[in-house]
Amino acid sequence: MKKNNKVNDTAIKLEYVLEKFPVSMKLRDGTSATLRPLSRKDEKALHKFFLSVPEEERLFIKKSILDRAMFHEWLRHPDAEESLMLLMFHGRKIIGKATLRQRPGGWKRHVGSVTVLTHPEYRGRDVAKILVTEQIEIARALGLRKLEAELNGERKVAIRALQDIGFQQLMHQEDYVLDMKAVTHDYLLMGMDLKVDEEYAGVGE
Ligand SMILES: CC(C)(COP(=O)(O)OP(=O)(O)OC[C@H]1O[C@@H](n2cnc3c(N)ncnc32)[C@H](O)[C@@H]1OP(=O)(O)O)[C@@H](O)C(=O)NCCC(=O)NCCS
């Protein structure tokens, strides 16, 4: 029952929070960009975007993006309440994405997790910072109290970018995770506390 309450509550807050999209902006170098949540019609563009990412970065994406049927199935049922993907576009091309995940119940129902990926040709123009900052605002508005990000310890640019935004290192475990080729990498958990607007406090209580 509590779980359903949180799901309904999140759905209502999401509708309100997502009202402002699409949002247009200029990147650091003047590139025009638009930000909006994923929709079903983005399948082709999103697939193309994932394929543009170097393989060593793709190794950590949990879904098999090379399996087109699975990818199609995944996108047929986007569930923004559990996994909200924000996309940044330059024209019709996807140049970055950040996903905010949250749990419908349980002891980490107040903790969101965020992942971010930028198209290799658009790096260093603030795409990731804009996307993650936007997701922080959304997480706050949804009443989440903490945000975490799991990383491969080798992702130095990502680690620094997240630190700049306000994340701190919570855990560093050597040789803890395996990539798709069964090579081990350090595991890093970063996190930040969210100051929650009183109006939104009380996730699933
Ligand atoms: C990490 C990642 C998302 C950063 O994306 P981005 O859009 O280039 O980042 P931003 O432009 O918002 O800025 C991040 C900072 O890193 C810097 N940066 C970006 N690419 C860099 C590079 N190759 N070398 C050094 N610094 C770099 C930017 O200049 C910026 O720093 P600044 O504000 O002090 O100038 C991107 O490199 C990526 O997709 N990496 C692979 C996936 C990954 O590691 N994701 C994180 C897991 S959650």
The ligand as an ORCA input file, in Angstrom:
! r2SCAN-3c Opt
* xyz 0 1
  C      31.916     12.420    -17.815
  C      31.154     13.028    -18.955
  C      29.676     12.750    -18.770
  C      31.418     14.546    -18.955
  O      30.631     15.111    -19.963
  P      30.834     16.605    -20.510
  O      29.537     17.002    -21.127
  O      32.041     16.682    -21.341
  O      31.080     17.416    -19.175
  P      30.922     18.974    -18.993
  O      31.282     19.694    -20.248
  O      29.599     19.284    -18.396
  O      31.979     19.349    -17.920
  C      32.657     18.552    -17.061
  C      34.022     19.136    -16.755
  O      34.969     18.210    -17.296
  C      35.795     18.874    -18.246
  N      36.059     17.931    -19.314
  C      35.206     17.405    -20.201
  N      35.858     16.546    -21.006
  C      37.153     16.546    -20.595
  C      38.313     15.842    -21.014
  N      38.300     14.965    -22.020
  N      39.462     16.064    -20.365
  C      39.526     16.944    -19.335
  N      38.444     17.636    -18.893
  C      37.286     17.432    -19.515
  C      34.978     20.061    -18.697
  O      35.830     21.058    -19.247
  C      34.340     20.476    -17.402
  O      35.229     21.117    -16.521
  P      35.213     22.708    -16.295
  O      33.805     23.096    -15.980
  O      36.142     22.931    -15.161
  O      35.673     23.288    -17.579
  C      31.607     12.470    -20.324
  O      33.007     12.532    -20.386
  C      31.137     11.051    -20.546
  O      30.076     10.818    -21.095
  N      31.950     10.063    -20.109
  C      31.612      8.651    -20.193
  C      30.510      8.250    -19.281
  C      30.795      8.505    -17.822
  O      31.904      8.411    -17.341
  N      29.715      8.813    -17.124
  C      29.759      9.045    -15.704
  C      29.124      7.907    -14.987
  S      27.771      8.474    -14.037
*
